[in-house]
């Protein structure tokens, strides 16, 4: 258990360069909130709902992070800063990173499948600041949710989502795009959807220019009337 806890602290340090030691990480509100959630979730599974809620309220008062006791959370979740909300039926995989102001929100229970009304988050997902993932949708492993994005539909594995409503950017999968990206938001114009659309149009114009340059003068002459009939 001690080795597992040390590995968790090291995983946080790998995603946040600011702490100088593991001792600093112990003071992080996200670490305290996750520890208290483990207790609240254990009580919740034992149907001690009032005590689970009590621990939940205590955690929220101390950390400004609200994790419902019923939420299922995998290993090495890192919540950077606070003001994060995780709903009751949310399911989070391993090595997920959530930044301040992000929300795993729910929808009307009648719209959920089997009562599930919150998202399912795959392994290694990065959810940036202010992002909202709403409803019983699935976010694939390795996906990145950009700052202030609002996601209401399933997200493919490895996709980078930006905007309201969130749309996938046309980013080619390369080694440099698979590494951990702080805040899940690539800081480059090549990742901007509008820039990418302009780039696609530019490529299409270049293709048309090449085709026009390959045409001969004979190709450009209009066909004489009745020429096809005489050939027949």
DOKOLMAR-374160 format. One record per atom (N, C-alpha, C): z, y, x. Coordinates in pm, whole numbers, padded with zeros to 5 digits, always signed. Layout:
N
ZYX ...
***
This chain:
232
+00000-00120+00083 +00000+00000+00000 +00000+00126+00087 +00078+00122+00196 +00082+00238+00286 -00055+00264+00347 -00123+00156+00392 -00257+00172+00450 -00355+00228+00349 -00343+00186+00223 -00431+00237+00118 -00408+00386+00097 -00281+00427+00099 -00248+00569+00080 -00299+00653+00196 -00284+00601+00318 -00336+00673+00436 -00488+00685+00429 -00554+00579+00385 -00700+00582+00370 -00741+00687+00268 -00661+00701+00161 -00689+00803+00060 -00678+00943+00121 -00572+00969+00196 -00555+01099+00260 -00668+01128+00357 -00711+01026+00431 -00823+01044+00525 -00953+01074+00451 -00971+01012+00334 -01093+01039+00256 -01094+01183+00206 -00977+01238+00173 -00968+01378+00133 -01002+01468+00251 -00946+01437+00368 -00973+01518+00487 -01120+01515+00526 -01187+01402+00499 -01330+01393+00530 -01412+01484+00439 -01362+01515+00321 -01434+01600+00227 -01388+01744+00228 -01277+01772+00297 -01224+01908+00302 -01180+01936+00445 -01251+02022+00518 -01219+02046+00659 -01099+02137+00681 -01041+02194+00575 -00934+02292+00594 -00800+02236+00639 -00755+02117+00592 -00622+02071+00635 -00621+02028+00782 -00512+02061+00850 -00499+02025+00991 -00434+01888+01009 -00369+01839+00904 -00302+01710+00914 -00290+01649+00775 -00249+01522+00772 -00227+01454+00644 -00111+01516+00569 -00015+01572+00642 +00100+01632+00575 +00058+01747+00485 -00039+01825+00527 -00089+01934+00443 -00150+01880+00314 -00222+01770+00324 -00289+01713+00207 -00187+01670+00103 -00068+01631+00147 +00036+01590+00052 +00077+01705-00039 +00050+01829+00003 +00086+01945-00077 -00025+01985-00174 -00139+01917-00168 -00251+01952-00255 -00215+01921-00402 -00244+02013-00493 -00215+01986-00634 -00291+01866-00689 -00413+01842-00638 -00490+01728-00685 -00427+01596-00648 -00363+01590-00531 -00296+01467-00489 -00174+01440-00576 -00096+01546-00603 +00021+01531-00689 -00021+01493-00831 -00126+01559-00883 -00172+01530-01019 -00218+01385-01032 -00288+01335-00929 -00336+01197-00934 -00220+01099-00928 -00120+01129-00844 -00004+01041-00836 +00072+01035-00968 +00093+01150-01031 +00163+01153-01159 +00079+01086-01269 -00054+01097-01257 -00139+01030-01356 -00125+00878-01346 -00110+00826-01227 -00093+00681-01213 +00031+00637-01291 +00137+00717-01284 +00259+00685-01358 +00235+00697-01508 +00170+00808-01550 +00143+00830-01691 +00052+00723-01749 -00047+00680-01671 -00140+00578-01720 -00070+00444-01735 +00023+00413-01642 +00101+00290-01653 +00186+00291-01780 +00246+00404-01810 +00324+00417-01934 +00234+00408-02057 +00115+00468-02047 +00021+00467-02159 -00024+00324-02190 -00053+00247-02087 -00094+00109-02107 +00019+00024-02166 +00143+00064-02137 +00258-00004-02195 +00295+00048-02333 +00207+00134-02389 +00225+00191-02523 +00351+00277-02533 +00394+00331-02421 +00503+00429-02420 +00440+00568-02419 +00377+00602-02532 +00290+00719-02538 +00366+00850-02519 +00488+00859-02574 +00562+00985-02559 +00596+01010-02413 +00646+00906-02344 +00679+00923-02203 +00555+00953-02120 +00442+00889-02156 +00317+00916-02086 +00276+01062-02102 +00289+01113-02223 +00256+01253-02249 +00353+01346-02176 +00479+01306-02167 +00578+01389-02098 +00540+01404-01951 +00504+01293-01887 +00461+01299-01747 +00334+01382-01735 +00244+01368-01831 +00120+01445-01831 +00148+01595-01838 +00240+01636-01927 +00274+01778-01940 +00344+01829-01815 +00428+01747-01756 +00493+01786-01631 +00390+01807-01521 +00295+01717-01512 +00190+01729-01412 +00107+01856-01434 +00074+01883-01557 -00006+02002-01587 +00069+02130-01552 +00200+02132-01577 +00281+02249-01546 +00290+02272-01395 +00294+02164-01319 +00310+02175-01174 +00179+02200-01100 +00066+02149-01156 -00059+02150-01081 -00175+02225-01147 -00160+02261-01275 -00270+02323-01351 -00389+02228-01363 -00361+02097-01358 -00464+01994-01376 -00422+01908-01494 -00511+01893-01592 -00477+01819-01713 -00557+01689-01719 -00490+01579-01689 -00553+01446-01696 -00485+01368-01807 -00559+01334-01909 -00499+01257-02019 -00451+01122-01966 -00333+01077-02011 -00280+00948-01961 -00373+00830-01983 -00462+00839-02083 -00551+00726-02112 -00672+00718-02022 -00701+00824-01944 -00819+00825-01857 -00808+00717-01750 -00921+00649-01724 -00926+00545-01621 -00988+00602-01494 -00912+00600-01386 -00955+00663-01262 -00956+00561-01150 -01065+00557-01074 -01079+00463-00964 -01009+00511-00838 -01055+00463-00725 -00990+00491-00598 -01042+00621-00537 -00952+00689-00467 -00986+00804-00381 -01050+00919-00456 -01005+00947-00577 -01050+01068-00646 -00991+01189-00574 -01076+01288-00546 -01031+01412-00482 -01056+01528-00577 -00948+01591-00623 -00958+01711-00706 -00923+01829-00617 -01022+01911-00585 -01003+02025-00497 -00958+02145-00580 -00842+02200-00548 -00780+02309-00624 -00739+02258-00762 -00745+02340-00865 -00691+02297-00994 -00777+02336-01111 -00711+02347-01229 -00777+02388-01353 -00887+02290-01393 -00861+02162-01368 -00955+02056-01404 -00903+01986-01530 -00996+01947-01618 -00959+01875-01741 -01034+01743-01745 -00959+01634-01768 -01018+01500-01779 -00968+01439-01909 -01061+01404-01998 -01026+01356-02131 -00978+01213-02137 -00933+01175-02257 -00866+01046-02278 -00952+00926-02244 -01076+00923-02290 -01159+00804-02271 -01253+00816-02152 -01228+00914-02065 -01309+00929-01945 -01283+00813-01850 -01389+00772-01779 -01379+00667-01678 -01442+00719-01550 -01367+00713-01441 -01412+00769-01314 -01412+00659-01209 -01521+00647-01136 -01535+00546-01032 -01463+00584-00904 -01504+00522-00795 -01440+00546-00664 -01506+00663-00591 -01427+00730-00508 -01476+00835-00416 -01544+00950-00490 -01495+00984-00606 -01548+01097-00683 -01478+01225-00639 -01553+01336-00636 -01497+01466-00599 -01517+01563-00715 -01409+01630-00755 -01415+01729-00863 -01358+01861-00810 -01431+01969-00836 -01386+02100-00792 -01326+02179-00908 -01267+02294-00875 -01191+02372-00972 -01275+02410-01093 -01209+02403-01209 -01275+02446-01332 -01368+02344-01394 -01382+02226-01334 -01472+02125-01391 -01404+02050-01505 -01485+01999-01597 -01433+01938-01719 -01509+01811-01753 -01434+01706-01786 -01492+01586-01846 -01449+01588-01992 -01532+01650-02075 -01494+01677-02213 -01548+01576-02311 -01494+01580-02432 -01531+01483-02535 -01609+01545-02648 -01654+01458-02736 -01724+01499-02857 -01648+01446-02978 -01701+01474-03094 -01641+01423-03217 -01628+01271-03209 -01509+01216-03239 -01490+01070-03229 -01590+00989-03310 -01641+01045-03421 -01736+00970-03504 -01870+00954-03434 -01895+01036-03331 -02023+01028-03259 -02015+00933-03140 -01895+00889-03105 -01878+00803-02988 -01910+00658-03020 -01920+00580-02915 -01945+00437-02929 -01812+00365-02911 -01765+00301-03016 -01637+00232-03008 -01521+00323-02978 -01527+00447-03025 -01419+00541-03002 -01429+00617-02871 -01521+00579-02785 -01535+00650-02657 -01606+00783-02680 -01548+00890-02632 -01605+01022-02655 -01609+01108-02528 -01576+01046-02414 -01578+01118-02286 -01671+01046-02188 -01709+01113-02079 -01809+01057-01987 -01757+00941-01902 -01853+00866-01849 -01828+00765-01747 -01894+00811-01618 -01815+00824-01512 -01863+00881-01387 -01873+00770-01283 -01990+00756-01221 -02011+00652-01121 -01947+00685-00987 -01958+00592-00894 -01898+00609-00761 -01967+00721-00683 -01887+00795-00607 -01942+00894-00515 -02002+01017-00580 -01974+01043-00704 -02029+01160-00773 -01955+01286-00729 -02027+01397-00718 -01968+01527-00686 -01987+01618-00807 -01877+01671-00859 -01881+01760-00976 -01834+01897-00930 -01922+01993-00932 -01894+02123-00873 -01810+02211-00965 -01775+02328-00916 -01686+02418-00988 -01750+02466-01119 -01669+02468-01224 -01714+02517-01353 -01807+02424-01428 -01839+02307-01372 -01932+02216-01439 -01863+02146-01556 -01940+02119-01660 -01888+02049-01777 -01978+01930-01808 -01917+01813-01817 -01989+01690-01855 -01930+01648-01988 -02011+01649-02091 -01961+01637-02227 -02017+01515-02299 -01928+01443-02365 -01970+01332-02449 -01967+01198-02377 -01992+01090-02453 -01987+00954-02397 -02113+00919-02320 -02143+00998-02218 -02264+00978-02137 -02225+00914-02004 -02325+00872-01928 -02302+00807-01799 -02366+00889-01688 -02289+00917-01585 -02340+00985-01467 -02351+00881-01356 -02473+00855-01311 -02497+00750-01213 -02432+00775-01079 -02414+00669-01003 -02351+00677-00872 -02426+00771-00780 -02350+00850-00702 -02410+00939-00604 -02472+01065-00660 -02460+01088-00789 -02518+01209-00849 -02436+01332-00811 -02501+01448-00822 -02434+01575-00794 -02454+01668-00912 -02345+01721-00960 -02349+01814-01071 -02323+01953-01015 -02422+02041-01019 -02412+02173-00958 -02314+02264-01029 -02286+02377-00967 -02189+02473-01019 -02231+02523-01157 -02134+02521-01250 -02152+02574-01386 -02257+02500-01468 -02299+02384-01424 -02395+02305-01501 -02326+02246-01624 -02402+02231-01731 -02351+02168-01854 -02436+02044-01880 -02375+01927-01866 -02446+01800-01876 -02412+01735-02009 -02514+01705-02088 -02493+01641-02219 -02576+01514-02235 -02650+01476-02129 -02731+01354-02134 -02705+01272-02008 -02740+01143-02015 -02719+01054-01901 -02787+01109-01776 -02723+01084-01662 -02773+01131-01533 -02807+01010-01446 -02926+01011-01389 -02969+00899-01304 -02892+00898-01172 -02888+00782-01109 -02821+00770-00980 -02886+00861-00876 -02803+00932-00802 -02851+01016-00694 -02914+01147-00736 -02917+01177-00866 -02980+01300-00913 -02892+01421-00884 -02956+01538-00868 -02885+01664-00854 -02914+01748-00978 -02811+01778-01056 -02826+01846-01183 -02782+01991-01173 -02865+02081-01224 -02831+02224-01225 -02874+02284-01358 -02808+02394-01396 -02852+02471-01511 -02780+02437-01640 -02816+02514-01745 -02762+02497-01880 -02879+02494-01978 -02907+02382-02043 -02849+02250-02015 -02896+02199-01879 -02819+02109-01820 -02848+02064-01684 -02978+01985-01679 -03056+02011-01575 -03180+01938-01549 -03180+01891-01405 -03248+01781-01380 -03254+01727-01246 -03350+01807-01160 -03310+01840-01038 -03399+01908-00945 -03492+01805-00883 -03609+01851-00839 -03709+01761-00784 -03688+01745-00634 -03575+01687-00598 -03539+01672-00457 -03578+01534-00409 -03657+01529-00301 -03694+01401-00244 -03572+01336-00178 -03553+01207-00199 -03437+01138-00143 -03459+01115+00005 -03382+01185+00087 -03389+01173+00233 -03247+01157+00286 -03231+01115+00410 -03095+01099+00464 -03013+01227+00455 -03076+01344+00478 -02999+01468+00475 -02958+01508+00334 -03022+01450+00232 -02982+01482+00095 -02887+01379+00038 -02854+01276+00117 -02763+01173+00069 -02621+01194+00119 -02601+01282+00219 -02469+01307+00272 -02385+01386+00172 -02254+01396+00202 -02165+01473+00116 -02203+01620+00122 -02221+01681+00003 -02255+01822-00007 -02138+01894-00073 -02069+01984-00002 -01957+02055-00064 -01999+02126-00191 -01918+02113-00293 -01942+02171-00425 -02065+02113-00494 -02127+02013-00435 -02238+01945-00500 -02358+02032-00527 -02363+02149-00464 -02470+02245-00491 -02543+02276-00361 -02661+02222-00337 -02735+02250-00215 -02768+02399-00205 -02729+02461-00093 -02750+02605-00077 -02883+02630-00006 -02991+02602-00074 -03124+02621-00017 -03223+02645-00129 -03321+02732-00106 -03420+02763-00209 -03502+02641-00249 -03517+02546-00155 -03601+02430-00186 -03539+02343-00295 -03408+02364-00325 -03343+02287-00429 -03342+02362-00563 -03397+02485-00564 -03397+02563-00688 -03512+02516-00777 -03487+02486-00907 -03594+02434-00994 -03713+02528-01006 -03688+02660-01016 -03798+02755-01029 -03884+02757-00903 -03818+02753-00787 -03892+02749-00662 -03976+02623-00652 -03921+02513-00699 -03994+02386-00694 -04116+02388-00786 -04104+02449-00903 -04218+02459-00993 -04330+02542-00930 -04293+02652-00864 -04392+02735-00796 -04460+02657-00683 -04381+02576-00614 -04436+02496-00506 -04536+02394-00559 -04506+02333-00674 -04597+02237-00735 -04728+02305-00774 -04719+02425-00834 -04839+02500-00872 -04921+02537-00748 -04852+02576-00642 -04923+02612-00519 -05001+02491-00464 -04940+02374-00469 -05008+02253-00421 -05129+02220-00507 -05117+02240-00638 -05230+02213-00727 -05346+02309-00701 -05314+02436-00675 -05418+02535-00644 -05488+02498-00513 -05410+02456-00413 -05470+02415-00285 -05562+02295-00303 -05522+02201-00389 -05606+02083-00415 -05737+02124-00480 -05732+02215-00577 -05854+02263-00644 -05945+02337-00547 -05887+02415-00457 -05968+02487-00358 -06042+02390-00267 -05975+02283-00226 -06040+02184-00140 -06155+02116-00212 -06136+02087-00340 -06242+02022-00417 -06362+02115-00433 -06336+02245-00456 -06445+02342-00469 -06521+02356-00337 -06446+02351-00225 -06511+02366-00095 -06601+02246-00063 -06573+02131-00120 -06652+02010-00095 -06780+02005-00178 -06788+02090-00280 -06907+02090-00364 -07026+02151-00291 -07145+02094-00310 -07269+02146-00251 -07335+02239-00350 -07431+02321-00303 -07503+02409-00396 -07572+02333-00508 -07619+02211-00478 -07685+02132-00582 -07588+02095-00693 -07464+02072-00655 -07363+02037-00755 -07335+02153-00849 -07356+02276-00798 -07323+02393-00878 -07438+02438-00968 -07563+02386-00944 -07677+02425-01026 -07665+02364-01165 -07692+02443-01270 -07686+02386-01406 -07801+02290-01428 -07776+02186-01503 -07881+02087-01533 -07987+02149-01624 -08117+02118-01596 -08226+02172-01679 -08228+02100-01813 -08263+02175-01919 -08270+02110-02053 -08373+02000-02055 -08340+01887-02111 -08431+01773-02124 -08439+01687-02001 -08363+01725-01894 -08369+01646-01770 -08316+01506-01793 -08206+01497-01865 -08151+01364-01891 -08242+01281-01977 -08318+01344-02068 -08406+01268-02155 -08523+01211-02075 -08574+01295-01976 -08685+01245-01896 -08641+01129-01806 -08515+01140-01754 -08467+01029-01671 -08456+00901-01752 -08419+00914-01878 -08411+00796-01963 -08548+00742-01987 
***
